[in-house]
Amino acid sequence: MAMSESTLQMELARDPAFLNRLNYLMLQTARGVKEEAANTPHHAKRSSYATSILSNSQQMVQQAAYTVVSGPNLLGTVEVTDNGVETSASDAAIFSQISSFWNVLSGVDSADDPGV
């Protein structure tokens, strides 16, 4: 019996190999956020989240994984193989997804966005 997409995505969010990839890529993103200009929209929340990632990446990445795997760059890329659950998404695609979701993960509400 085939697994639903939601089941596959949640399996990926718990997969140790995927979590290691995600950890590495989220640490890269966090370093970049810490270097962004202070006048970047929502910098305080973005930077605070980056600090949390840099301080305790393992726990923070486990929490973020459930959001990241639901993004369009990962949907439809997951399958169950003899090695367990795997994604065909490249590191670049995952990095892009993390970047796209950084504001959400850092607690920025859409109502906080300028011009809304």
Backbone bond lengths (Angstrom), bond angles and torsions (degrees), N, CA, C in turn:
res aa  C-N    CA-C-N  psi(-1)  N-CA   C-N-CA  omega(-1)  CA-C   N-CA-C  phi
1 M - - - 1.433 - - 1.530 109.57 -
2 A 1.310 116.19 132.72 1.454 121.15 -179.62 1.523 110.75 -73.54
3 M 1.323 115.71 145.13 1.464 120.90 177.46 1.522 109.57 -84.76
4 S 1.316 115.86 147.38 1.461 120.03 175.22 1.526 109.20 -69.25
5 E 1.328 115.24 159.11 1.459 119.53 178.44 1.526 111.03 -59.55
6 S 1.325 117.04 -40.98 1.467 119.45 -179.45 1.523 111.27 -62.53
7 T 1.316 117.04 -39.52 1.463 120.52 178.23 1.522 110.93 -64.68
8 L 1.333 116.21 -44.41 1.469 120.38 178.46 1.528 111.13 -60.68
9 Q 1.325 116.88 -44.73 1.464 120.22 -177.83 1.533 110.70 -64.57
10 M 1.314 117.47 -39.75 1.465 120.21 179.52 1.526 111.27 -70.10
11 E 1.328 116.90 -33.51 1.471 120.11 174.33 1.528 109.74 -63.80
12 L 1.325 116.65 -41.26 1.465 120.41 178.56 1.523 110.51 -62.97
13 A 1.311 117.47 -39.66 1.470 121.67 -178.76 1.527 112.21 -62.77
14 R 1.320 117.65 -20.18 1.465 121.54 -179.89 1.533 112.49 -104.97
15 D 1.311 117.63 -2.66 1.461 121.42 -175.26 1.536 111.06 -74.67
16 P 1.338 118.11 124.09 1.471 120.75 -177.03 1.534 113.70 -58.53
17 A 1.311 118.54 -39.47 1.474 120.39 -179.94 1.528 110.32 -65.78
18 F 1.332 116.73 -42.82 1.460 119.63 177.90 1.526 110.53 -65.43
19 L 1.320 117.67 -42.04 1.464 120.71 179.53 1.519 111.37 -60.77
20 N 1.325 118.22 -35.83 1.469 120.94 175.93 1.525 110.92 -64.20
21 R 1.331 117.02 -44.76 1.472 120.48 176.92 1.521 110.15 -60.79
22 L 1.321 115.97 -46.78 1.452 121.22 -178.08 1.532 110.48 -62.37
23 N 1.312 116.69 -41.12 1.463 121.34 178.47 1.526 110.04 -57.64
24 Y 1.296 117.15 -51.10 1.467 122.02 -179.86 1.530 110.74 -57.42
25 L 1.322 116.71 -47.07 1.463 121.23 -176.44 1.529 112.05 -71.40
26 M 1.321 117.89 -34.16 1.462 119.72 177.13 1.527 110.89 -71.24
27 L 1.321 117.45 -34.42 1.462 119.72 175.27 1.527 110.57 -64.46
28 Q 1.329 117.21 -40.06 1.471 120.55 175.85 1.521 110.43 -60.60
29 T 1.317 116.50 -45.62 1.460 121.19 -179.74 1.521 110.45 -62.81
30 A 1.319 116.60 -43.95 1.466 120.96 -179.69 1.528 111.24 -59.96
31 R 1.312 117.16 -42.35 1.467 119.95 178.22 1.525 110.52 -61.20
32 G 1.325 116.57 -41.23 1.458 120.48 178.55 1.520 112.14 -64.44
33 V 1.312 116.87 -41.49 1.463 120.84 179.14 1.530 110.26 -63.58
34 K 1.316 117.88 -39.60 1.463 120.85 179.75 1.535 111.17 -64.38
35 E 1.324 117.37 -21.03 1.463 121.56 -179.82 1.525 112.97 -95.78
36 E 1.332 118.40 -5.13 1.457 119.25 -177.26 1.525 111.26 -72.14
37 A 1.311 115.62 159.83 1.460 121.59 -179.26 1.528 110.71 -63.20
38 A 1.315 115.60 145.07 1.468 121.00 -179.17 1.515 112.38 -63.53
39 N 1.334 117.48 -22.59 1.466 120.02 179.73 1.533 112.79 -89.99
40 T 1.324 116.94 8.36 1.460 121.00 172.87 1.523 108.04 -61.85
41 P 1.342 117.93 134.54 1.469 118.55 179.34 1.534 111.58 -52.75
42 H 1.314 115.09 130.99 1.469 123.40 176.95 1.531 113.42 65.06
43 H 1.323 115.72 26.62 1.465 119.63 -175.91 1.531 112.86 -56.13
44 A 1.318 118.23 -40.66 1.470 119.88 -176.28 1.531 111.25 -59.82
45 K 1.326 117.41 -47.89 1.467 120.28 179.29 1.526 110.97 -68.22
46 R 1.325 116.66 -41.74 1.464 121.20 179.78 1.529 110.63 -61.32
47 S 1.321 115.77 -43.98 1.458 121.25 -178.34 1.528 111.52 -70.20
48 S 1.326 116.76 -39.06 1.461 120.30 177.69 1.532 110.69 -61.27
49 Y 1.327 115.93 -42.64 1.465 119.53 177.90 1.531 110.30 -64.56
50 A 1.327 116.59 -40.38 1.462 120.51 178.06 1.525 110.63 -60.24
51 T 1.321 116.70 -41.05 1.461 120.97 177.76 1.528 110.32 -61.25
52 S 1.316 116.66 -41.76 1.469 120.42 178.33 1.523 111.24 -62.53
53 I 1.317 116.47 -40.80 1.474 120.42 177.64 1.523 109.94 -63.22
54 L 1.324 116.33 -47.61 1.464 120.43 -178.00 1.527 112.14 -65.12
55 S 1.323 117.03 -29.71 1.465 121.28 -178.03 1.523 113.53 -84.55
56 N 1.324 116.93 -31.80 1.465 120.67 -174.21 1.524 109.59 -149.94
57 S 1.306 115.60 62.60 1.468 119.30 -171.60 1.519 113.45 -62.45
58 Q 1.305 118.53 -39.52 1.461 119.54 -175.50 1.528 111.59 -58.51
59 Q 1.313 118.00 -49.63 1.462 121.14 -179.58 1.527 110.93 -67.75
60 M 1.312 117.36 -44.09 1.460 121.04 -177.23 1.528 111.51 -65.04
61 V 1.317 116.49 -38.77 1.468 120.72 -179.73 1.523 110.62 -67.70
62 Q 1.317 117.46 -38.98 1.467 119.90 177.28 1.513 110.91 -59.59
63 Q 1.317 117.07 -38.24 1.463 120.80 178.57 1.526 110.98 -71.26
64 A 1.318 117.29 -42.37 1.470 121.87 -176.69 1.524 112.37 -71.27
65 A 1.305 117.36 -25.64 1.467 120.95 -174.84 1.522 112.31 -55.22
66 Y 1.313 117.38 -38.56 1.462 120.87 -177.58 1.524 112.11 -66.13
67 T 1.308 117.27 -30.97 1.464 120.77 175.23 1.520 110.43 -77.60
68 V 1.309 116.85 -46.89 1.468 121.42 -175.25 1.523 111.81 -61.20
69 V 1.327 118.00 -42.47 1.470 119.68 -176.99 1.522 112.69 -67.44
70 S 1.329 117.36 -15.18 1.464 120.02 179.73 1.523 112.54 -88.39
71 G 1.317 117.27 -0.57 1.461 121.03 -178.37 1.517 112.91 -78.65
72 P 1.324 116.24 157.15 1.464 120.58 -176.55 1.526 114.51 -60.37
73 N 1.334 118.04 -25.63 1.466 119.66 179.15 1.526 112.48 -72.63
74 L 1.323 117.27 -15.55 1.466 120.35 179.81 1.516 113.91 -112.64
75 L 1.311 117.38 -20.70 1.467 119.71 179.12 1.526 110.02 -62.46
76 G 1.304 115.24 134.79 1.459 120.46 178.58 1.519 114.41 79.71
77 T 1.341 117.49 7.03 1.472 120.33 -178.42 1.521 113.32 -107.96
78 V 1.324 117.48 2.75 1.462 121.43 -170.86 1.520 110.36 -106.67
79 E 1.319 114.78 136.52 1.463 120.33 174.81 1.522 109.41 -145.65
80 V 1.312 114.85 159.14 1.457 121.27 176.44 1.517 107.26 -95.68
81 T 1.332 115.65 126.00 1.457 121.82 179.28 1.524 108.84 -120.76
82 D 1.320 116.20 -178.25 1.461 120.09 175.64 1.526 111.60 -61.49
83 N 1.329 116.87 -22.75 1.465 122.01 179.74 1.522 112.48 -91.91
84 G 1.313 117.87 3.65 1.458 121.70 -177.43 1.517 110.52 107.17
85 V 1.305 116.31 -157.49 1.456 120.90 -178.99 1.531 108.65 -80.66
86 E 1.326 116.25 137.09 1.456 121.77 -179.48 1.515 110.06 -140.60
87 T 1.331 114.98 152.50 1.455 120.75 174.89 1.519 109.77 -116.74
88 S 1.315 115.76 143.24 1.464 120.33 175.80 1.525 111.11 -89.43
89 A 1.344 117.63 0.85 1.462 121.03 179.16 1.525 110.00 -64.87
90 S 1.316 115.68 134.94 1.464 120.98 178.08 1.527 110.10 -75.84
91 D 1.320 115.68 164.01 1.461 119.36 175.29 1.525 110.22 -58.86
92 A 1.328 117.12 -38.44 1.466 120.62 179.45 1.531 110.86 -61.88
93 A 1.326 117.42 -40.08 1.465 120.95 179.23 1.525 110.97 -67.40
94 I 1.321 117.06 -40.08 1.465 120.80 178.78 1.529 109.96 -68.56
95 F 1.318 117.51 -43.16 1.462 122.32 177.63 1.528 110.30 -58.78
96 S 1.312 116.24 -43.79 1.467 121.19 178.16 1.523 110.83 -62.01
97 Q 1.333 116.50 -39.84 1.459 120.10 179.70 1.521 111.01 -66.43
98 I 1.319 116.75 -41.10 1.464 120.97 176.96 1.528 109.36 -60.10
99 S 1.316 116.50 -47.21 1.464 120.93 -179.84 1.522 111.37 -60.45
100 S 1.329 116.37 -40.38 1.469 120.72 179.91 1.521 112.06 -65.63
101 F 1.316 117.04 -33.55 1.456 121.77 -176.84 1.531 113.55 -96.60
102 W 1.343 118.38 0.29 1.466 120.42 -173.19 1.521 112.02 -56.19
103 N 1.337 117.98 -43.91 1.466 119.56 -179.71 1.520 111.29 -62.31
104 V 1.327 116.82 -43.14 1.466 120.44 178.82 1.529 110.01 -62.13
105 L 1.324 116.37 -46.85 1.457 120.58 -179.39 1.526 111.78 -63.57
106 S 1.323 117.01 -30.94 1.458 120.41 -178.20 1.521 113.10 -86.95
107 G 1.326 117.02 -0.01 1.450 120.07 174.09 1.516 115.55 93.00
108 V 1.330 117.35 14.37 1.455 120.19 176.59 1.536 108.07 -76.90
109 D 1.327 116.78 125.94 1.454 122.20 176.61 1.529 109.13 -88.57
110 S 1.309 116.88 147.69 1.463 119.95 179.31 1.519 110.74 -59.20
111 A 1.316 117.77 -30.67 1.458 121.41 178.15 1.533 111.49 -66.13
112 D 1.346 116.84 -18.21 1.465 121.27 177.59 1.519 112.03 -80.71
113 D 1.344 117.65 -14.56 1.456 120.80 -175.56 1.523 111.00 -68.76
114 P 1.340 116.43 136.69 1.464 119.78 177.26 1.523 109.87 -61.73
115 G 1.315 116.23 141.53 1.452 120.77 175.96 1.506 114.33 84.49
116 V 1.334 118.29 1.26 1.467 120.68 179.71 1.501 109.39 -93.01
